[in-house]
């Protein structure tokens, strides 16, 4: 299963059921705009700390605020913990 497929499932089965509408929108936007274009094609088993760190470093180099990077890390952390 790719990260894209899993995040679509996770959004439907977790985010939409447990979070308020504004949070749902923020998660969906962060996933669609930031995470999927860079990591969506990876199979879950091929995601390594190295790949995830490269993604975070890319966002730092692109000039995103620390808070934005923390949000992306939080989304990945929460979703991948449930993937295991």
PDB file of N, CA, C and O in Angstrom, chain B, residues numbered from 101:
ATOM      1  N   UNK B 101       0.847  -1.179   0.000  1.00  0.00           N
ATOM      2  CA  UNK B 101       0.000   0.000   0.000  1.00  0.00           C
ATOM      3  C   UNK B 101       0.893   1.244   0.000  1.00  0.00           C
ATOM      4  O   UNK B 101       1.889   1.310   0.721  1.00  0.00           O
ATOM      5  N   UNK B 102       0.517   2.221  -0.818  1.00  0.00           N
ATOM      6  CA  UNK B 102       1.308   3.453  -0.859  1.00  0.00           C
ATOM      7  C   UNK B 102       0.859   4.387   0.272  1.00  0.00           C
ATOM      8  O   UNK B 102      -0.216   4.229   0.850  1.00  0.00           O
ATOM      9  N   UNK B 103       1.716   5.354   0.559  1.00  0.00           N
ATOM     10  CA  UNK B 103       1.366   6.340   1.575  1.00  0.00           C
ATOM     11  C   UNK B 103       0.121   7.114   1.132  1.00  0.00           C
ATOM     12  O   UNK B 103      -0.726   7.449   1.960  1.00  0.00           O
ATOM     13  N   UNK B 104       0.009   7.395  -0.145  1.00  0.00           N
ATOM     14  CA  UNK B 104      -1.170   8.085  -0.669  1.00  0.00           C
ATOM     15  C   UNK B 104      -2.440   7.307  -0.330  1.00  0.00           C
ATOM     16  O   UNK B 104      -3.392   7.867   0.212  1.00  0.00           O
ATOM     17  N   UNK B 105      -2.447   6.025  -0.648  1.00  0.00           N
ATOM     18  CA  UNK B 105      -3.621   5.195  -0.378  1.00  0.00           C
ATOM     19  C   UNK B 105      -3.940   5.153   1.114  1.00  0.00           C
ATOM     20  O   UNK B 105      -5.100   5.256   1.514  1.00  0.00           O
ATOM     21  N   UNK B 106      -2.905   5.001   1.927  1.00  0.00           N
ATOM     22  CA  UNK B 106      -3.131   4.923   3.364  1.00  0.00           C
ATOM     23  C   UNK B 106      -3.666   6.243   3.906  1.00  0.00           C
ATOM     24  O   UNK B 106      -4.594   6.242   4.716  1.00  0.00           O
ATOM     25  N   UNK B 107      -3.099   7.368   3.477  1.00  0.00           N
ATOM     26  CA  UNK B 107      -3.559   8.654   3.996  1.00  0.00           C
ATOM     27  C   UNK B 107      -4.998   8.949   3.588  1.00  0.00           C
ATOM     28  O   UNK B 107      -5.735   9.584   4.342  1.00  0.00           O
ATOM     29  N   UNK B 108      -5.400   8.503   2.422  1.00  0.00           N
ATOM     30  CA  UNK B 108      -6.801   8.677   2.018  1.00  0.00           C
ATOM     31  C   UNK B 108      -7.716   7.855   2.941  1.00  0.00           C
ATOM     32  O   UNK B 108      -8.766   8.335   3.369  1.00  0.00           O
ATOM     33  N   UNK B 109      -7.310   6.627   3.239  1.00  0.00           N
ATOM     34  CA  UNK B 109      -8.051   5.776   4.173  1.00  0.00           C
ATOM     35  C   UNK B 109      -8.066   6.408   5.565  1.00  0.00           C
ATOM     36  O   UNK B 109      -9.117   6.478   6.203  1.00  0.00           O
ATOM     37  N   UNK B 110      -6.910   6.865   6.034  1.00  0.00           N
ATOM     38  CA  UNK B 110      -6.767   7.454   7.371  1.00  0.00           C
ATOM     39  C   UNK B 110      -7.633   8.701   7.512  1.00  0.00           C
ATOM     40  O   UNK B 110      -8.250   8.921   8.555  1.00  0.00           O
ATOM     41  N   UNK B 111      -7.676   9.507   6.471  1.00  0.00           N
ATOM     42  CA  UNK B 111      -8.506  10.703   6.520  1.00  0.00           C
ATOM     43  C   UNK B 111      -9.976  10.345   6.700  1.00  0.00           C
ATOM     44  O   UNK B 111     -10.678  10.979   7.488  1.00  0.00           O
ATOM     45  N   UNK B 112     -10.439   9.343   5.981  1.00  0.00           N
ATOM     46  CA  UNK B 112     -11.837   8.936   6.054  1.00  0.00           C
ATOM     47  C   UNK B 112     -12.166   8.271   7.389  1.00  0.00           C
ATOM     48  O   UNK B 112     -13.204   8.552   7.990  1.00  0.00           O
ATOM     49  N   UNK B 113     -11.289   7.401   7.843  1.00  0.00           N
ATOM     50  CA  UNK B 113     -11.582   6.580   9.022  1.00  0.00           C
ATOM     51  C   UNK B 113     -11.143   7.188  10.349  1.00  0.00           C
ATOM     52  O   UNK B 113     -11.598   6.743  11.403  1.00  0.00           O
ATOM     53  N   UNK B 114     -10.280   8.181  10.324  1.00  0.00           N
ATOM     54  CA  UNK B 114      -9.830   8.782  11.580  1.00  0.00           C
ATOM     55  C   UNK B 114     -10.143  10.281  11.611  1.00  0.00           C
ATOM     56  O   UNK B 114     -10.892  10.745  12.470  1.00  0.00           O
ATOM     57  N   UNK B 115      -9.576  11.018  10.687  1.00  0.00           N
ATOM     58  CA  UNK B 115      -9.683  12.473  10.716  1.00  0.00           C
ATOM     59  C   UNK B 115     -11.142  12.920  10.662  1.00  0.00           C
ATOM     60  O   UNK B 115     -11.569  13.745  11.469  1.00  0.00           O
ATOM     61  N   UNK B 116     -11.903  12.382   9.719  1.00  0.00           N
ATOM     62  CA  UNK B 116     -13.288  12.818   9.560  1.00  0.00           C
ATOM     63  C   UNK B 116     -14.190  12.402  10.719  1.00  0.00           C
ATOM     64  O   UNK B 116     -15.240  13.006  10.936  1.00  0.00           O
ATOM     65  N   UNK B 117     -13.789  11.384  11.455  1.00  0.00           N
ATOM     66  CA  UNK B 117     -14.620  10.910  12.563  1.00  0.00           C
ATOM     67  C   UNK B 117     -14.232  11.531  13.901  1.00  0.00           C
ATOM     68  O   UNK B 117     -15.072  11.641  14.793  1.00  0.00           O
ATOM     69  N   UNK B 118     -12.975  11.938  14.054  1.00  0.00           N
ATOM     70  CA  UNK B 118     -12.496  12.357  15.370  1.00  0.00           C
ATOM     71  C   UNK B 118     -12.198  13.844  15.509  1.00  0.00           C
ATOM     72  O   UNK B 118     -12.136  14.354  16.627  1.00  0.00           O
ATOM     73  N   UNK B 119     -12.013  14.551  14.394  1.00  0.00           N
ATOM     74  CA  UNK B 119     -11.596  15.950  14.478  1.00  0.00           C
ATOM     75  C   UNK B 119     -12.710  16.892  14.039  1.00  0.00           C
ATOM     76  O   UNK B 119     -13.616  16.511  13.298  1.00  0.00           O
ATOM     77  N   UNK B 120     -12.622  18.127  14.513  1.00  0.00           N
ATOM     78  CA  UNK B 120     -13.594  19.154  14.144  1.00  0.00           C
ATOM     79  C   UNK B 120     -13.392  19.557  12.682  1.00  0.00           C
ATOM     80  O   UNK B 120     -12.309  19.365  12.129  1.00  0.00           O
ATOM     81  N   UNK B 121     -14.423  20.112  12.061  1.00  0.00           N
ATOM     82  CA  UNK B 121     -14.353  20.450  10.630  1.00  0.00           C
ATOM     83  C   UNK B 121     -13.148  21.314  10.241  1.00  0.00           C
ATOM     84  O   UNK B 121     -12.536  21.068   9.202  1.00  0.00           O
ATOM     85  N   UNK B 122     -12.800  22.303  11.039  1.00  0.00           N
ATOM     86  CA  UNK B 122     -11.661  23.147  10.699  1.00  0.00           C
ATOM     87  C   UNK B 122     -10.355  22.347  10.715  1.00  0.00           C
ATOM     88  O   UNK B 122      -9.501  22.525   9.846  1.00  0.00           O
ATOM     89  N   UNK B 123     -10.209  21.480  11.691  1.00  0.00           N
ATOM     90  CA  UNK B 123      -9.022  20.623  11.758  1.00  0.00           C
ATOM     91  C   UNK B 123      -8.992  19.647  10.587  1.00  0.00           C
ATOM     92  O   UNK B 123      -7.931  19.381  10.022  1.00  0.00           O
ATOM     93  N   UNK B 124     -10.150  19.118  10.225  1.00  0.00           N
ATOM     94  CA  UNK B 124     -10.231  18.226   9.071  1.00  0.00           C
ATOM     95  C   UNK B 124      -9.728  18.924   7.821  1.00  0.00           C
ATOM     96  O   UNK B 124      -8.958  18.355   7.049  1.00  0.00           O
ATOM     97  N   UNK B 125     -10.165  20.155   7.628  1.00  0.00           N
ATOM     98  CA  UNK B 125      -9.745  20.927   6.454  1.00  0.00           C
ATOM     99  C   UNK B 125      -8.241  21.170   6.479  1.00  0.00           C
ATOM    100  O   UNK B 125      -7.571  21.033   5.455  1.00  0.00           O
ATOM    101  N   UNK B 126      -7.710  21.530   7.647  1.00  0.00           N
ATOM    102  CA  UNK B 126      -6.268  21.789   7.760  1.00  0.00           C
ATOM    103  C   UNK B 126      -5.448  20.538   7.483  1.00  0.00           C
ATOM    104  O   UNK B 126      -4.422  20.609   6.807  1.00  0.00           O
ATOM    105  N   UNK B 127      -5.883  19.403   7.992  1.00  0.00           N
ATOM    106  CA  UNK B 127      -5.182  18.143   7.735  1.00  0.00           C
ATOM    107  C   UNK B 127      -5.217  17.819   6.245  1.00  0.00           C
ATOM    108  O   UNK B 127      -4.194  17.484   5.647  1.00  0.00           O
ATOM    109  N   UNK B 128      -6.409  17.924   5.652  1.00  0.00           N
ATOM    110  CA  UNK B 128      -6.571  17.597   4.232  1.00  0.00           C
ATOM    111  C   UNK B 128      -5.681  18.485   3.371  1.00  0.00           C
ATOM    112  O   UNK B 128      -5.048  18.009   2.429  1.00  0.00           O
ATOM    113  N   UNK B 129      -5.633  19.766   3.692  1.00  0.00           N
ATOM    114  CA  UNK B 129      -4.802  20.697   2.928  1.00  0.00           C
ATOM    115  C   UNK B 129      -3.326  20.374   3.059  1.00  0.00           C
ATOM    116  O   UNK B 129      -2.607  20.347   2.060  1.00  0.00           O
ATOM    117  N   UNK B 130      -2.871  20.130   4.269  1.00  0.00           N
ATOM    118  CA  UNK B 130      -1.452  19.816   4.496  1.00  0.00           C
ATOM    119  C   UNK B 130      -1.065  18.531   3.779  1.00  0.00           C
ATOM    120  O   UNK B 130       0.011  18.447   3.187  1.00  0.00           O
ATOM    121  N   UNK B 131      -1.930  17.541   3.830  1.00  0.00           N
ATOM    122  CA  UNK B 131      -1.648  16.265   3.165  1.00  0.00           C
ATOM    123  C   UNK B 131      -1.605  16.463   1.653  1.00  0.00           C
ATOM    124  O   UNK B 131      -0.676  16.000   0.991  1.00  0.00           O
ATOM    125  N   UNK B 132      -2.605  17.149   1.108  1.00  0.00           N
ATOM    126  CA  UNK B 132      -2.712  17.329  -0.347  1.00  0.00           C
ATOM    127  C   UNK B 132      -1.594  18.216  -0.908  1.00  0.00           C
ATOM    128  O   UNK B 132      -1.016  17.905  -1.949  1.00  0.00           O
ATOM    129  N   UNK B 133      -1.297  19.312  -0.220  1.00  0.00           N
ATOM    130  CA  UNK B 133      -0.346  20.294  -0.748  1.00  0.00           C
ATOM    131  C   UNK B 133       1.107  19.921  -0.473  1.00  0.00           C
ATOM    132  O   UNK B 133       1.970  20.123  -1.327  1.00  0.00           O
ATOM    133  N   UNK B 134       1.383  19.381   0.707  1.00  0.00           N
ATOM    134  CA  UNK B 134       2.774  19.165   1.113  1.00  0.00           C
ATOM    135  C   UNK B 134       3.234  17.707   1.084  1.00  0.00           C
ATOM    136  O   UNK B 134       4.287  17.394   0.528  1.00  0.00           O
ATOM    137  N   UNK B 135       2.448  16.826   1.679  1.00  0.00           N
ATOM    138  CA  UNK B 135       2.921  15.456   1.899  1.00  0.00           C
ATOM    139  C   UNK B 135       2.811  14.598   0.641  1.00  0.00           C
ATOM    140  O   UNK B 135       3.792  13.979   0.229  1.00  0.00           O
ATOM    141  N   UNK B 136       1.644  14.556   0.035  1.00  0.00           N
ATOM    142  CA  UNK B 136       1.443  13.653  -1.101  1.00  0.00           C
ATOM    143  C   UNK B 136       2.335  13.930  -2.310  1.00  0.00           C
ATOM    144  O   UNK B 136       2.824  12.981  -2.923  1.00  0.00           O
ATOM    145  N   UNK B 137       2.565  15.189  -2.679  1.00  0.00           N
ATOM    146  CA  UNK B 137       3.434  15.407  -3.846  1.00  0.00           C
ATOM    147  C   UNK B 137       4.850  14.856  -3.679  1.00  0.00           C
ATOM    148  O   UNK B 137       5.491  14.488  -4.664  1.00  0.00           O
ATOM    149  N   UNK B 138       5.336  14.797  -2.451  1.00  0.00           N
ATOM    150  CA  UNK B 138       6.704  14.331  -2.221  1.00  0.00           C
ATOM    151  C   UNK B 138       6.785  12.881  -1.758  1.00  0.00           C
ATOM    152  O   UNK B 138       7.719  12.164  -2.116  1.00  0.00           O
ATOM    153  N   UNK B 139       5.808  12.449  -0.962  1.00  0.00           N
ATOM    154  CA  UNK B 139       5.907  11.123  -0.337  1.00  0.00           C
ATOM    155  C   UNK B 139       4.797  10.159  -0.747  1.00  0.00           C
ATOM    156  O   UNK B 139       4.859   8.980  -0.395  1.00  0.00           O
ATOM    157  N   UNK B 140       3.803  10.614  -1.466  1.00  0.00           N
ATOM    158  CA  UNK B 140       2.634   9.796  -1.776  1.00  0.00           C
ATOM    159  C   UNK B 140       2.930   8.529  -2.546  1.00  0.00           C
ATOM    160  O   UNK B 140       2.211   7.540  -2.403  1.00  0.00           O
ATOM    161  N   UNK B 141       3.969   8.534  -3.358  1.00  0.00           N
ATOM    162  CA  UNK B 141       4.279   7.366  -4.192  1.00  0.00           C
ATOM    163  C   UNK B 141       5.006   6.257  -3.435  1.00  0.00           C
ATOM    164  O   UNK B 141       5.084   5.130  -3.923  1.00  0.00           O
ATOM    165  N   UNK B 142       5.539   6.560  -2.248  1.00  0.00           N
ATOM    166  CA  UNK B 142       6.287   5.563  -1.485  1.00  0.00           C
ATOM    167  C   UNK B 142       5.366   4.499  -0.921  1.00  0.00           C
ATOM    168  O   UNK B 142       4.273   4.799  -0.442  1.00  0.00           O
ATOM    169  N   UNK B 143       5.810   3.263  -0.980  1.00  0.00           N
ATOM    170  CA  UNK B 143       5.124   2.185  -0.273  1.00  0.00           C
ATOM    171  C   UNK B 143       5.372   2.394   1.223  1.00  0.00           C
ATOM    172  O   UNK B 143       6.435   2.880   1.609  1.00  0.00           O
ATOM    173  N   UNK B 144       4.416   2.039   2.053  1.00  0.00           N
ATOM    174  CA  UNK B 144       4.571   2.240   3.492  1.00  0.00           C
ATOM    175  C   UNK B 144       5.828   1.574   4.027  1.00  0.00           C
ATOM    176  O   UNK B 144       6.534   2.146   4.857  1.00  0.00           O
ATOM    177  N   UNK B 145       6.105   0.378   3.557  1.00  0.00           N
ATOM    178  CA  UNK B 145       7.272  -0.346   4.082  1.00  0.00           C
ATOM    179  C   UNK B 145       8.598   0.260   3.626  1.00  0.00           C
ATOM    180  O   UNK B 145       9.642  -0.023   4.215  1.00  0.00           O
ATOM    181  N   UNK B 146       8.566   1.091   2.583  1.00  0.00           N
ATOM    182  CA  UNK B 146       9.817   1.685   2.109  1.00  0.00           C
ATOM    183  C   UNK B 146      10.073   3.070   2.708  1.00  0.00           C
ATOM    184  O   UNK B 146      11.108   3.680   2.441  1.00  0.00           O
ATOM    185  N   UNK B 147       9.140   3.563   3.509  1.00  0.00           N
ATOM    186  CA  UNK B 147       9.380   4.832   4.198  1.00  0.00           C
ATOM    187  C   UNK B 147      10.342   4.592   5.346  1.00  0.00           C
ATOM    188  O   UNK B 147      10.061   3.801   6.247  1.00  0.00           O
ATOM    189  N   UNK B 148      11.459   5.264   5.313  1.00  0.00           N
ATOM    190  CA  UNK B 148      12.478   5.118   6.350  1.00  0.00           C
ATOM    191  C   UNK B 148      12.663   6.464   7.044  1.00  0.00           C
ATOM    192  O   UNK B 148      12.232   7.493   6.524  1.00  0.00           O
ATOM    193  N   UNK B 149      13.296   6.463   8.204  1.00  0.00           N
ATOM    194  CA  UNK B 149      13.607   7.742   8.852  1.00  0.00           C
ATOM    195  C   UNK B 149      14.402   8.671   7.932  1.00  0.00           C
ATOM    196  O   UNK B 149      14.223   9.889   7.964  1.00  0.00           O
ATOM    197  N   UNK B 150      15.274   8.094   7.121  1.00  0.00           N
ATOM    198  CA  UNK B 150      16.082   8.895   6.198  1.00  0.00           C
ATOM    199  C   UNK B 150      15.188   9.615   5.171  1.00  0.00           C
ATOM    200  O   UNK B 150      15.383  10.803   4.912  1.00  0.00           O
ATOM    201  N   UNK B 151      14.228   8.914   4.595  1.00  0.00           N
ATOM    202  CA  UNK B 151      13.320   9.505   3.611  1.00  0.00           C
ATOM    203  C   UNK B 151      12.489  10.613   4.263  1.00  0.00           C
ATOM    204  O   UNK B 151      12.316  11.686   3.685  1.00  0.00           O
ATOM    205  N   UNK B 152      11.984  10.354   5.452  1.00  0.00           N
ATOM    206  CA  UNK B 152      11.168  11.344   6.143  1.00  0.00           C
ATOM    207  C   UNK B 152      11.996  12.566   6.536  1.00  0.00           C
ATOM    208  O   UNK B 152      11.511  13.694   6.454  1.00  0.00           O
ATOM    209  N   UNK B 153      13.244  12.348   6.962  1.00  0.00           N
ATOM    210  CA  UNK B 153      14.107  13.469   7.318  1.00  0.00           C
ATOM    211  C   UNK B 153      14.440  14.316   6.094  1.00  0.00           C
ATOM    212  O   UNK B 153      14.500  15.542   6.186  1.00  0.00           O
ATOM    213  N   UNK B 154      14.656  13.676   4.962  1.00  0.00           N
ATOM    214  CA  UNK B 154      14.902  14.430   3.724  1.00  0.00           C
ATOM    215  C   UNK B 154      13.703  15.306   3.387  1.00  0.00           C
ATOM    216  O   UNK B 154      13.869  16.450   2.965  1.00  0.00           O
ATOM    217  N   UNK B 155      12.502  14.781   3.570  1.00  0.00           N
ATOM    218  CA  UNK B 155      11.288  15.555   3.321  1.00  0.00           C
ATOM    219  C   UNK B 155      11.226  16.769   4.242  1.00  0.00           C
ATOM    220  O   UNK B 155      10.944  17.879   3.792  1.00  0.00           O
ATOM    221  N   UNK B 156      11.487  16.559   5.525  1.00  0.00           N
ATOM    222  CA  UNK B 156      11.447  17.675   6.469  1.00  0.00           C
ATOM    223  C   UNK B 156      12.528  18.708   6.141  1.00  0.00           C
ATOM    224  O   UNK B 156      12.281  19.911   6.225  1.00  0.00           O
ATOM    225  N   UNK B 157      13.713  18.246   5.771  1.00  0.00           N
ATOM    226  CA  UNK B 157      14.791  19.161   5.396  1.00  0.00           C
ATOM    227  C   UNK B 157      14.410  19.978   4.163  1.00  0.00           C
ATOM    228  O   UNK B 157      14.735  21.162   4.074  1.00  0.00           O
ATOM    229  N   UNK B 158      13.727  19.350   3.221  1.00  0.00           N
ATOM    230  CA  UNK B 158      13.270  20.053   2.026  1.00  0.00           C
ATOM    231  C   UNK B 158      12.337  21.200   2.406  1.00  0.00           C
ATOM    232  O   UNK B 158      12.450  22.305   1.875  1.00  0.00           O
ATOM    233  N   UNK B 159      11.428  20.930   3.316  1.00  0.00           N
ATOM    234  CA  UNK B 159      10.489  21.964   3.745  1.00  0.00           C
ATOM    235  C   UNK B 159      11.213  23.112   4.453  1.00  0.00           C
ATOM    236  O   UNK B 159      10.836  24.273   4.296  1.00  0.00           O
ATOM    237  N   UNK B 160      12.244  22.791   5.226  1.00  0.00           N
ATOM    238  CA  UNK B 160      13.047  23.840   5.870  1.00  0.00           C
ATOM    239  C   UNK B 160      13.738  24.682   4.799  1.00  0.00           C
ATOM    240  O   UNK B 160      13.720  25.911   4.869  1.00  0.00           O
ATOM    241  N   UNK B 161      14.344  24.030   3.813  1.00  0.00           N
ATOM    242  CA  UNK B 161      15.037  24.743   2.738  1.00  0.00           C
ATOM    243  C   UNK B 161      14.089  25.591   1.902  1.00  0.00           C
ATOM    244  O   UNK B 161      14.481  26.630   1.371  1.00  0.00           O
ATOM    245  N   UNK B 162      12.849  25.152   1.788  1.00  0.00           N
ATOM    246  CA  UNK B 162      11.853  25.926   1.044  1.00  0.00           C
ATOM    247  C   UNK B 162      11.377  27.144   1.833  1.00  0.00           C
ATOM    248  O   UNK B 162      10.635  27.974   1.308  1.00  0.00           O
ATOM    249  N   UNK B 163      11.800  27.252   3.083  1.00  0.00           N
ATOM    250  CA  UNK B 163      11.508  28.436   3.884  1.00  0.00           C
ATOM    251  C   UNK B 163      10.222  28.401   4.687  1.00  0.00           C
ATOM    252  O   UNK B 163       9.735  29.444   5.125  1.00  0.00           O
ATOM    253  N   UNK B 164       9.671  27.221   4.885  1.00  0.00           N
ATOM    254  CA  UNK B 164       8.448  27.138   5.670  1.00  0.00           C
ATOM    255  C   UNK B 164       8.737  27.384   7.143  1.00  0.00           C
ATOM    256  O   UNK B 164       9.821  27.081   7.641  1.00  0.00           O
ATOM    257  N   UNK B 165       7.744  27.939   7.827  1.00  0.00           N
ATOM    258  CA  UNK B 165       7.874  28.246   9.255  1.00  0.00           C
ATOM    259  C   UNK B 165       8.002  26.959  10.068  1.00  0.00           C
ATOM    260  O   UNK B 165       7.525  25.899   9.664  1.00  0.00           O
ATOM    261  N   UNK B 166       8.642  27.077  11.196  1.00  0.00           N
ATOM    262  CA  UNK B 166       8.832  25.932  12.096  1.00  0.00           C
ATOM    263  C   UNK B 166       7.482  25.333  12.474  1.00  0.00           C
ATOM    264  O   UNK B 166       7.360  24.112  12.572  1.00  0.00           O
ATOM    265  N   UNK B 167       6.479  26.159  12.685  1.00  0.00           N
ATOM    266  CA  UNK B 167       5.148  25.651  13.045  1.00  0.00           C
ATOM    267  C   UNK B 167       4.564  24.786  11.931  1.00  0.00           C
ATOM    268  O   UNK B 167       3.975  23.741  12.208  1.00  0.00           O
ATOM    269  N   UNK B 168       4.716  25.202  10.687  1.00  0.00           N
ATOM    270  CA  UNK B 168       4.223  24.411   9.553  1.00  0.00           C
ATOM    271  C   UNK B 168       4.924  23.060   9.512  1.00  0.00           C
ATOM    272  O   UNK B 168       4.288  22.028   9.299  1.00  0.00           O
ATOM    273  N   UNK B 169       6.213  23.072   9.713  1.00  0.00           N
ATOM    274  CA  UNK B 169       6.993  21.831   9.698  1.00  0.00           C
ATOM    275  C   UNK B 169       6.560  20.923  10.846  1.00  0.00           C
ATOM    276  O   UNK B 169       6.469  19.707  10.679  1.00  0.00           O
ATOM    277  N   UNK B 170       6.296  21.510  12.002  1.00  0.00           N
ATOM    278  CA  UNK B 170       5.815  20.724  13.143  1.00  0.00           C
ATOM    279  C   UNK B 170       4.446  20.103  12.853  1.00  0.00           C
ATOM    280  O   UNK B 170       4.180  18.971  13.257  1.00  0.00           O
ATOM    281  N   UNK B 171       3.595  20.830  12.165  1.00  0.00           N
ATOM    282  CA  UNK B 171       2.276  20.296  11.794  1.00  0.00           C
ATOM    283  C   UNK B 171       2.424  19.115  10.849  1.00  0.00           C
ATOM    284  O   UNK B 171       1.771  18.087  11.031  1.00  0.00           O
ATOM    285  N   UNK B 172       3.280  19.253   9.839  1.00  0.00           N
ATOM    286  CA  UNK B 172       3.512  18.155   8.895  1.00  0.00           C
ATOM    287  C   UNK B 172       4.076  16.937   9.612  1.00  0.00           C
ATOM    288  O   UNK B 172       3.656  15.808   9.361  1.00  0.00           O
ATOM    289  N   UNK B 173       5.034  17.175  10.510  1.00  0.00           N
ATOM    290  CA  UNK B 173       5.615  16.067  11.279  1.00  0.00           C
ATOM    291  C   UNK B 173       4.552  15.395  12.139  1.00  0.00           C
ATOM    292  O   UNK B 173       4.533  14.169  12.257  1.00  0.00           O
ATOM    293  N   UNK B 174       3.673  16.184  12.738  1.00  0.00           N
ATOM    294  CA  UNK B 174       2.610  15.625  13.570  1.00  0.00           C
ATOM    295  C   UNK B 174       1.642  14.766  12.779  1.00  0.00           C
ATOM    296  O   UNK B 174       1.244  13.692  13.230  1.00  0.00           O
ATOM    297  N   UNK B 175       1.267  15.236  11.605  1.00  0.00           N
ATOM    298  CA  UNK B 175       0.360  14.457  10.753  1.00  0.00           C
ATOM    299  C   UNK B 175       1.018  13.137  10.365  1.00  0.00           C
ATOM    300  O   UNK B 175       0.396  12.078  10.453  1.00  0.00           O
ATOM    301  N   UNK B 176       2.273  13.202   9.938  1.00  0.00           N
ATOM    302  CA  UNK B 176       2.972  11.966   9.565  1.00  0.00           C
ATOM    303  C   UNK B 176       3.120  11.037  10.762  1.00  0.00           C
ATOM    304  O   UNK B 176       2.939   9.826  10.639  1.00  0.00           O
ATOM    305  N   UNK B 177       3.448  11.602  11.913  1.00  0.00           N
ATOM    306  CA  UNK B 177       3.633  10.790  13.113  1.00  0.00           C
ATOM    307  C   UNK B 177       2.329  10.086  13.501  1.00  0.00           C
ATOM    308  O   UNK B 177       2.325   8.879  13.743  1.00  0.00           O
ATOM    309  N   UNK B 178       1.238  10.828  13.560  1.00  0.00           N
ATOM    310  CA  UNK B 178      -0.053  10.243  13.951  1.00  0.00           C
ATOM    311  C   UNK B 178      -0.514   9.182  12.958  1.00  0.00           C
ATOM    312  O   UNK B 178      -0.956   8.099  13.343  1.00  0.00           O
ATOM    313  N   UNK B 179      -0.404   9.510  11.691  1.00  0.00           N
ATOM    314  CA  UNK B 179      -0.901   8.555  10.679  1.00  0.00           C
ATOM    315  C   UNK B 179      -0.039   7.299  10.611  1.00  0.00           C
ATOM    316  O   UNK B 179      -0.568   6.191  10.519  1.00  0.00           O
ATOM    317  N   UNK B 180       1.275   7.459  10.656  1.00  0.00           N
ATOM    318  CA  UNK B 180       2.136   6.292  10.542  1.00  0.00           C
ATOM    319  C   UNK B 180       2.111   5.397  11.779  1.00  0.00           C
ATOM    320  O   UNK B 180       2.351   4.194  11.681  1.00  0.00           O
ATOM    321  N   UNK B 181       1.823   5.979  12.937  1.00  0.00           N
ATOM    322  CA  UNK B 181       1.657   5.147  14.130  1.00  0.00           C
ATOM    323  C   UNK B 181       0.447   4.225  13.962  1.00  0.00           C
ATOM    324  O   UNK B 181       0.470   3.075  14.402  1.00  0.00           O
ATOM    325  N   UNK B 182      -0.598   4.731  13.329  1.00  0.00           N
ATOM    326  CA  UNK B 182      -1.771   3.892  13.105  1.00  0.00           C
ATOM    327  C   UNK B 182      -1.559   2.902  11.963  1.00  0.00           C
ATOM    328  O   UNK B 182      -2.223   1.868  11.899  1.00  0.00           O
ATOM    329  N   UNK B 183      -0.642   3.220  11.075  1.00  0.00           N
ATOM    330  CA  UNK B 183      -0.351   2.298   9.962  1.00  0.00           C
ATOM    331  C   UNK B 183       0.333   1.051  10.458  1.00  0.00           C
ATOM    332  O   UNK B 183       0.204  -0.011   9.848  1.00  0.00           O
ATOM    333  N   UNK B 184       1.061   1.158  11.556  1.00  0.00           N
ATOM    334  CA  UNK B 184       1.779   0.011  12.096  1.00  0.00           C
ATOM    335  C   UNK B 184       0.787  -0.848  12.799  1.00  0.00           C
ATOM    336  O   UNK B 184       1.149  -1.890  13.346  1.00  0.00           O
TER     337      UNK B 184
END
